[in-house]
Amino acid sequence: MTVTSNAAVRENVINAYRKLLSLGRMMPAGKKKEETLSQIRSQFRSNSGETKPEEIAQMLKKANSSL
């Protein structure tokens, strides 16, 4: 991957993360909302070390399908 494509992938990942958190924050207050936000955060953190472009693309596809 080139520097430009790395930056583009990073931007796409950050945008997906922000969108998912934003949607989670729109949920009614309660345990489900907190669990959802916690799950979003933990999933992104657990995959933060991924470097394979194919894996990142697959995870982004999964994240975007949740939107």
C-alpha positions in Angstrom: 0.0 0.0 0.0 1.2 3.5 -0.7 1.1 6.4 1.8 -1.9 7.9 0.0 -3.9 4.7 0.2 -2.9 4.2 3.8 -4.2 7.6 4.6 -7.4 6.9 2.7 -8.0 3.6 4.5 -7.3 5.2 7.8 -9.8 8.0 7.0 -12.4 5.4 6.0 -11.9 3.4 9.2 -12.2 6.6 11.4 -15.3 7.7 9.5 -17.0 4.3 10.0 -16.1 4.4 13.7 -17.5 7.9 14.2 -20.7 7.0 12.3 -21.3 3.9 14.4 -20.6 5.7 17.6 -23.0 8.5 16.5 -25.7 6.0 15.8 -25.1 4.3 19.1 -25.5 7.6 20.9 -28.9 8.1 19.3 -30.2 5.0 21.0 -32.5 5.6 24.0 -30.6 5.7 27.3 -30.2 2.4 29.0 -28.1 -0.7 29.3 -28.5 -1.7 25.6 -27.1 1.7 24.5 -24.1 1.3 26.8 -23.5 -2.3 25.7 -23.7 -1.2 22.0 -21.2 1.7 22.5 -18.9 -0.6 24.5 -19.0 -3.3 21.8 -18.2 -0.8 19.0 -15.2 0.6 20.9 -13.9 -2.9 21.8 -14.2 -4.2 18.3 -12.3 -1.3 16.8 -9.7 -1.5 19.5 -9.2 -5.2 19.1 -8.6 -4.8 15.4 -6.5 -1.7 15.6 -3.3 -3.6 14.8 -4.5 -5.1 11.6 -2.2 -4.3 8.7 -3.5 -6.6 5.9 -5.4 -4.5 3.3 -7.8 -7.4 2.5 -8.7 -7.9 6.2 -9.2 -4.2 6.7 -11.4 -4.0 3.7 -13.5 -6.9 4.9 -13.9 -5.3 8.4 -14.9 -2.0 6.8 -17.4 -3.7 4.7 -18.9 -5.3 7.7 -18.9 -2.0 9.7 -20.5 -0.1 6.8 -23.2 -2.8 6.4 -24.2 -2.0 10.0 -24.8 1.6 9.2 
